[in-house]
Amino acid sequence: MKSPLRPGDPPSLGGYRLLGRLGEGGMGSVFLGRRDDGPLVAIKMIKPEYAQEEEFRGRFRSEVRRAWQVPPFCTAAVLDADPEHPTPYLVVEYVDGPSLEEVVSREGPLTGSRLHSVAVGVATALTAIHGAGVIHRDLKPQNVLFALGTPKVIDFGIARALDVTSQHTRPDQMVGTVAYMAPERFDGAHREITPAADVFAWGAVIAYAGTGRTPFRADSPVATAARILTQPPDLTGLTGPLADLVALTLSKDPEDRPAAHELLTLLLAQNTGPQAISRPPSLDPRLRKAAEAAQLSGRHLSGAGAVPAVVPARRRRARTIIAATAAATLLMAGIGLYSRGRPEASAQTPAAAQATMPVPGAVRGAWVVDALDRRGQWNASTDDYGGRCSFKNGLAMTTPSFAMVCPGTAQTFAGDQAISAVVAVDNARSCAEIQFRAAGESSYWLDLCPRIIRLRHAGTLRTTTLGSTQNASFAPGKRRAVVLSVRGETASVAVDGAGVLTTKLTDPSLLAGRVAFGVGPVDEARDQDVRAGAVVTRAELRPLGDAPPSSAGPVPPFTDVRRGTTKSIVKVHGYYPKTRSVVVEPVLFMTGDEYCARFQVKSTADTPCEQAWLTEDSRMVVTLPTSAKPKLASTFDDPGRCAGDPVTVGTCPITADRLAERLGTNGLVELTTTNGTVTAMSDVYVP
């Protein structure tokens, strides 16, 4: 909506006369303008503080050059730009129409051909954007505008210029809207964002358009991020093949999502072929023409280079998953994009089914258990400065001067969480440290020192103490049980069962991240000649607010492999014979019929009842010791002799090293334990 210019706004910019304001965002202001008698245009003027940074100007220049190459298929065309202007600006086509957010807020969720047209239009825009080697990074309903009924995507191509400029990645600023961010956007590994993040955003946008709500909605950004990372989407209200496609694009793993051009092909095929009786009404000819043109326009279909000749295995499995519904089966058979394959023992529950089916007793979020007495989810390592992580009466950490961490589990944690461990420091000038919500260059730290306990925030440019106490002493050599609890924006610390410190977390951009243990001197500036040391044992990282699986109620529990004598199916994340350790995740393993009978799921084309075999992951990953000589068996060398039909546990002996090699990081085994020690493992064979 246009509003008058404010005092201080320039009357013109780069030869364009400014006629009013269209909006304001994190990067600058947007004006309505016109040059001479030309068409109306939208002009985004970058904030002056960004203009002072050469790094920003360079990236802005590069991104604008790419954005110019995006063909105007369901996008607002880039018309002009001046990265060298005192206040850099970008000129794009003015779209005189409401946003998708405004339409849904005013009229309610879209249905039928209107919803399908939005799905096709936004997928067309992403195909064009990715084909030019650009990633949008901020796709949301506010950035989908309607011009003469046809959706157009705006604000692509310049978000990265700000996103990777470290001087401007402040705690109060995130490039993107949390509800539409892919899980990898919260990953503490700080990995590069790919076009798959835009495909995830497409799924969230279409879910919003068709239901009037975001698929991972929660009461706060932190809780929303936690649901994105740990929960299936709520797609109640979406039906048919479109619901299946949306579910697939919302897969947690980016490799399980289709590329934009594949998504567009599937959407277009819903209007053709033998399934015509159930297809939505035909598309507007102008929209179909733009979509078909976008399919032919891309030089870099992946958005970051040539399309790989071989589709990754998980991508192939995702394509098999979508074939589970009858409508999608007809669709894919007509265009030959997706292939039906044999169900795999490690396959996830079908994406479409996850959206509507109860999760049977699973841990709500990652849950990590590791005694830290041997290799498992943490490994021995050294750093370039003489720091060392080893296993001696626990995870022993030493450093000659600077603080260091011992990286461990790759899990990303979000939402309410508890981190517990038994901790001891070596001497009076050493601090044990727990790093949490570590993402990119930022994180929170809990320092456990002999005379002080301290919570602090470490950002890109500075470190701030959030709270401290001297009421708990970590005397050298004394082991103390520590529990760090994070609930919403509050962090609390308890030592030996007594609360000692509570403080507010101040960085709204740190919604999730990894956890690591570390050690450092009490004062780095003063204690540079001190060799700091600490030991951590019995680590447990678990979500709060969810009880562990129990035998109560109609839902069967996962097996607690830590206690008693057990025999169950687990997923192996790592087997290390030399250190006599194995990292496992309990799962439920059953036929499709058993699954649907057990969880009272009615058999339809949209449920997994017809699947041969299914697993349900617990998300509880445990490091267990093995006995000196565990009984190991396999089917690998001779399935015909060592396995029955249709599925069985291996019966032929195998060496520990060969079993570790064959299982890799996701093999299924039947595990036998006695009081938490593994006594036997046999691989599970699915023909």
N, C-alpha and C positions, 0 to 999 in steps of 0.2 A: 504494500500500500504506500502511495506516494505521500510525503509530508514536506512542508516548506524547508528551504535551506535555513541553517542556523547561523547566528552571528559567528563570524570566523570561518565559515565555509567559503572556499574560493568560488567566484562567479563563473570561472571557466577553468578547463584543465586540458592541456595539449590541443588546443583549438576547438574543443567541444564546449558548448555553452551548457552549464548545469542548470536544470529546470526544477530540481527537487531531490529529496532524499528517498531512497528505496529501502534502506536498512543500514545496520551496523553490525559488525561481527568482530571476531578476535583479531583479524588481520587488518581491518580498516573499515572505511565507510563505502557504501554503494550509492551512487547518484544516478538519476535519470538525466540523460543529456542528448544533445543533437549537434551535429556539425552542419552549418549552413542550412540547407533545406533537405538534408538527408533524413534517413529513418531515425526513429528514437533508438537509443542504445542504453545499455547499463554499463556504468563505469565504476570499477572497484579501485579506490585510491588506497594505497598501502599506508599504514601508520608511519609517521615520521621517524619513530625510534627504530623501526626495522630498516629504514632507508640508510641509517648511519652504518650499518654492518655490511662490509664487503662480502662476507660469506653469504648473507641473505641475498644480496643483489645478484651474486653469481648464480645461485641456485634458482632465483626467480627468473633470471634471464634464460637459463637452461630449460626450466619447466614451461615457460611461455612459448619457447621455440617448439617444444613437443606438442603443446596444446594447439598450436596453429595447424598442426598436421592432422588433427582429429577431424574426420569428415562429419558434416552436420546432419547425421542421421539420428534423429530424436535427441539431439544435443543443441544447446544454445551456442551458435558459432562464435569463435573468437575472431574479432574484427581488427583489433589494433592493440598495441601495447608500447610502453616506453619504460624499460627497466632502468634507463639512465636519468630519468627525470628526477628532480629533487625529492619528489614524493612519487615513486614508481606507481604506474597504473596499468590496468587491463580493461579493454573495451570488448564487450560481448553483445550478442544479439539481445534485444529487449523482448522478453516474453510477457505479453500482456494477458495474464491469466492467473487464477488462484493456484496455490500449491496443493499437493496431495494432502498435506496435513490439514489445510483449511477446508478442503472438500469433505474429508472424512469427519472432521469436527462438526461441520454444518449439516451434512446429509446422512451421516452414518456410514457403516462399512459398504464397500462396493461389492457388487455381485455380477454374475454372468459375464456378458461381453465387455462391460466396463472394467471389471477386474482383470479379465484376460488381456484386454488392450493395454492396461498399465503394465502388466507383467511382460508383455511383448515389447512395449515401448522402452522400458528401463533396460531390459536385456539387450535390445538393439543398441541403445546408447553405450552400454558397457562393452559390447562387441566392437563398436567403432572406437571407443576410448582405448581399450586394450590393444586393438589392432594397430594403433599408432604408437604403442610402447608407453602409454600413460596409465597410471593407477589413480583412481578418483580419491580414495582414502576418507571421504566424508559423505558417502551416499546416505541420505535420510529423506523422509517425506517432505521436509522443507525445501529440499533441493530438486524436487520433481514438480515441474510447473505444467499447467495445461494451457495450450494455445490452440484454439478452435477444436477443442476436444482431444487433441493429440498430446501425449505426455512428452516433455522435454526435460533433460537432465542438465543442471547448471552446476557451476562451481567446481569443475574438474580441472586437474592439471597444475594447481598452484599450492595445494595443501602441503606437498612434500617440501617445498621451499622453507616453510616454517617448521614442519615436523622434525627435520633433521638439523636445524640450526640450534646448536646447544645453548647459545646465549639466550634464546627465547623459549626454551622448554621449561617454563617456570612451574612451580607446584600448583598454581591456580589455573593452569592452561593445558588443555588436552586438545589435540587436533582430531576431531571426530566426536560423535555423540555416543555415549556408553552403550545405550540400548541397541545400537546397530554395529557395534564393534565385534570383529571375529575374535575367537579365543586367543589366537596368536598375538593379537595386539596387546594382551596383558602379560605376555610371556617374559619372565625374567631373563631369558637367554638373549633378549634384545636382538632377535633375528630380523632380517630384512622383510618388510611387508611385501607380499606378492599380490597379483590380481585375484587370487582366491579370497582375499579379505573383502574385496568388492562383491564377489559372488555371495558370500555370507550376508553382506549388507542387503543385497537384492532380496534374499529370502526373508530377512527381517522386515524390510519395507513392504513386500507383498503380503506377508502375514498381517502387518498393521493395516494395509489397505482392505484386506478381506475380513478382518475381525474387529477392527477398531482399537486394537491393543498390540503392544509389542510382545513377541513370543517368550521373552524372558523377563517380563515386568516384575518389579519388586519395589520395596518401599524406599530404597536409596540407591545411589550409583554403586556403592560397594556391594550391596546385596544383588543388584542386577549383574554385576561382573561375576559374582560367585555363581549365579544361575547359568550364565553363559558358559562358564568353565566346567560346571559339574552336572547340570541338569538337562534333560531333553526339553525341546521347545513345547510350549502349549499352543497347539494349532487347532484347538476346538473351534469349529465353525468353517474351516476349510475342508473341502471334499474333493474326491476324484483325483485325476492325474496331476492337477496343479498342486494339490496338497502334498503329493508324493515328491514332486520336484522341489517344493519349498523345503520339505524335511531333509532332502538330500543336500541342498545348498547350505543348510544349517548344521552340517556335520562338523564335529569338533576338529577333526584332522583336515587341514586344507587339501591334502591329496585325495580325499574322498569326495570332494566337490567337483561338479563338472566345470569346464571352462565356459566362459561367457558365450562363445560361439556354439558350443555344444548345447547349452541351455536354450539358446535361441532356436536352434534347429528342432529341439524337442517341442518347444512351444508352438512353432509354426506347424509342426506335423499334427497337432491336435485339431487342425481345421481341414485335414485331408485324409484320404485313405479309408480303409474298411470300417473304422470306428465312427463314421460320420453321424450315426444315429445319436450318439452320446456327446458329440463334440459341441462346444459353445458356438454361438452365431459367428459368421464369417467376420474377419477383420475389416476395418476401413481400408479400402484399396491403397490410400496414401501411406498408411502405416505398414501394410504388407510390403509395398514397394521399397520403403525405407529399410525395413528389416532385411529383405533379400539383397539390397544393395550393400548393407553393412556386412553381410556374410562374405561378400566378395572383396571387401576393402582392406582387410588386415594384412599387414606384412609381418607382424609379430603377434601371432594369435595368443601366445602365452602372456603377452605384455612385457616380457623381459628377455626375449630371445626366441630362437626357433622352437617349434613344437617338437618334443622328443619323439623319436621313431617308435619307442616302445612305451606303452602306457604303464605307469607304476602298478604293482600288484594290488595295492590297496584301492587304487582308482578302478581297476578291473572288478574288484570285489564290490565296490559301491555300485558299479553298473549292473552287477548281478543282483544286488539288493533291490534296486528299483524295478527289476523285472518281476518282483513278487506280486504285483497287483495286475489284475486282468487287463485293465485299461492301458496301463503302461506297457504291458507285454505286446499288445496289438500295435501300440505306437512305435515301439522300438523295432518290431519286426518289419514295419513298413519302411524305416529309414536306414536300418542296418548299423546304427551307431553303437548300440549296447549289445552285449552278448550274454547269453545264459551260460552259467558254469556250474560245476559241481559244488555244493555247499562245502565250506571249509570248517574244520573243527574250531578254528579260532575266530570265526566270523562273529561280528557283533549282531545284536538283535536288529532286524530291519529298521532302517531309519524312519520309514513311514509309520511303523507300528509304535516306535518309541514315543511318538508325539501324543498318542492317546492311551497307551497301556500303562498300568501301574508298574513301577520298578519294584521287583520282589525283594524287599528287605535289604537293598543295597546301601552301602555307606553313602551318605549325601556329601560328596566331596572326597578328595584324596585323604587317605589315612595311611601313614607310614610308621612302621615299627621296626626298630633296629637296635640290638643290644650294643652295637659299636665295639664288639670284642673281636671282630674278624672282618675280612673283606665281604661286602654285601652291597648296600646302597651307598656306602662311603668307601673310598679306596685310599690306600697309602699313596702319598705324593710328596713332591718337593717343589719349591718355587725358586725363582732366579736370585733371591736375596738370602738364601740359606734357611728358609722356613721349611718345616718338615711335619707331615702328618703320618703317623704310624699307629700300629695297634700294639699297645703294651698296657695291660690292665684297663683297657678301654681305648678310645680314640685319643692318642697322645699328640698334642700340638705344641710345637716349639718354634720360636722366631728370634733371630738375633737382635732385631731392632724395631722394624715396622710391624704394624698389625697385619695379620694374614687370616684367611679363611681356608677351611678344608671343604671343598665343594663335595656335595653328596647327591641326594636324590634330585632327579630332574623334574619332579612334580612341581606344578604351579598351584599355590594355595590362595584362595579368596574367601571372603566372608568371615564369619566368626570361627575362630580357630584356637586350639590350645597346643602349645609346644612344651613338652616336659622332658627333663633329663636330669641325671645326677652329675654334678659338676664339682671339680676341685681345681685350685690354682697351685702352682709350684712354689712360688715365693711371694714376698710382700710387695713386689713391684710388678706383678703379673695380673692381668685381667682375662677371664674367660669371656667370650662374646657369642651372642646369638644374633645373627643377621636374619631379618625377616622382611617379607614383602620387597624383596630385592628385584628391581626391574630397571634394566638399562643402567644409568649412572646413579640412580637414587635407591635408597633403602632406609629401613629403620634398624637400630642396633640396641641391644641390651648388653650393657657392660656389667660384669659380675667381678668386683674387685675386693681386695681385703678390707678396705675401709669405706667403700662407697658402692652403691648400685645405681646405675644411671641408664635412662632411656634417651636416645637421641635420634635425630633425623639427619641423614647425610644426603645432600642434594648435589647437583652438578657443580655449584660454585662455593657452597659453604656447608658447615655442619652446625646444627643447633641442638643444644640440650633441652629436652622437653620436660624432664623431671628427674629428681635424684633423691636418695635417702642414705643416711649413715646408720640406720637402725638394724642392719643385718651385716654380720661380719663373715667374710670368706677367709677364715684363717688358713694359711698355707698347709696343704696336705689333707684338709678336712673335707670330706665329700658331703655335699648338701643337695637335697632334692629341690629343683627349681621348676615352677610352672609359670609360663608366660601365657596369659589369656588375652585374646583380642576379640572384643565384642563391639561391632559398629565402629565408632571413632574413638573407642577407649581401650587402652592397654593396661593390664594389671599384672603384677608380679607377686608370686607367693614363694617363700623359702621354707622348706620343712613344714608345709601346711599352713603357715601364717602369712597373711597379706602384708606386704611391706611397701608397695608403691603402686599408685594408679595415676595415669596421666592421659591427656587427650592426644590423638594422632592428628597432625596438622596438614598433611599433604593429600588433598583430594584426588590427585592424579595417581597415587599409589593405592590402587584398588586390589591388587593381587601381586604375587611375586613368589620367588623361591626362598627357601630357608637354608642357612648354612651355619656351621659352628666355626669359631675362630679363637684367636688368642692375640694379645698385644700388651705392650707396656702400659702401666697406669698413666704415664705422661710421656708421649712420644718425643716431645722436645727435650725433656730432662733425662729420660731413661734410655737413651740411645745405646748405652754400653751394657744394658741388662738383657740377658737372655730370658725372655718371657716364656712361660710354659703353663699348660692346663690340660686336664683330662676330662672327657665327657663320656658318659656311658648311659645305657638304657634310654635311648631317645624314642619319643613317641610324638608324632605330629598328627593331630586328628581334628576333624570338624567339631564345632560345638553346636548344641541344640539338637543333635540327633543321637538317639540311644544306639549302642552297638546292636548288631543282629541278635535276636533272641529266639527261643523256641515258642514263645507265646504267639497266639493268633494263627490265622489260616495260612500265612505266608511262611514257607520253610526257610530256615536260616542258612547262611553260609557256614561252613565248618570252621570253627576256631582251632586252627592247627597249632596253636601255642600251648594247649593244655590237654591232658589226658592222652588216651590212645585213639588215634583217628585214622580213617582211610577215606580219601576224597579226591575229586578231580581239581587240579589247580593249574594255573598258567605260570610257567617258569619265565621270570624276567632275567635270570642269570644263574648259572651253576658254576661254582669255582672249586673243583676237586682239591687243589693244593691247600686251600685254606679251610676245607671242609665246610663250605657254606653254600646255601642256595637261597635265591630271592624268589618268593612265590606270591601269587594272588589267588585266593580261593574263588572258584566260579561255580555256577550251577550249569550242569551239562545234561541236556535232555532232548528228546525228539520234539518236533513241533506239536504233535498231538499231546504229549505229556505236558508241555509248557501251557497250552491253552486249557487243558483240563485242570491243571494245578492252580492256575491263576484265573480260572473262570472267564476265559476270553472266548467270545462267540466266534465260531469259524466263519470268516468271510474272505473275500479276495484281498482285503486290506490287512489281514492279520497273518502271523507267521505259522499258523497251524499246519500248513502244508509243507513247511520246510523240513528237510530230513533231520538236521541236527542244529541245535542252538546253544549258545553259551550266554550267560548273564554274568557280567563282571561285578565283583564286589567293590573294587577300587581300594581294597585294603591290602597293601603290599608289605610283606613281612620277610625279614631276613632270619633264616633258621640255620642252626648248626646241623651237620650230618654226623652220623656215627662213623667210626674209623673205617668200617667196611660195609657200607650200605648195600643192600641187594638191589641190583640194577638190571632192568630187562627192557627189550626193545623189539619193534617189528621192522626196523629200518632195512636190514639186510635181506630179509626174506619174508615179506608180508604173507605170502601164501602158506608158509609153514608156521609162522610166529603170530598170526592174527586170524581171527575168525571173521564171520560176516553177520551183520553189516558193520558193526563197530566192536572193537575189543581192546584190551590192554595187552601190551607186549609181553611175550613169554620167553624170548630168547635172551641169554645173558649178553651184556655189552660192557665195555670198559667205561670208567668214569670220564676219561678225556673224550672218547668218541661220543658218549651221550651228551656231554656239554656242547660239543661241536654241532651235533645234529639238532639239538633242541633250540639253539640260538637264543633269542630274547622273547619269543612268544609261543614256545612249544607247550602242548598240553601233556600232563602226566597224571597218573594215579599215584598219590603221595601217601605214604604210611609214616606216622609219627608216634613217638612215645614221649610224653612230657615235653613236647616242643622240639625234640631231636628227630631228624629224619632218619628212618631205618630202611626205607625202600622207596624206589621210584621206577615206574614203568610208563613208557610213552603210550599215549592214546592214539589209536589208528582209526581214521575214518576213510573208507574206500571211496 
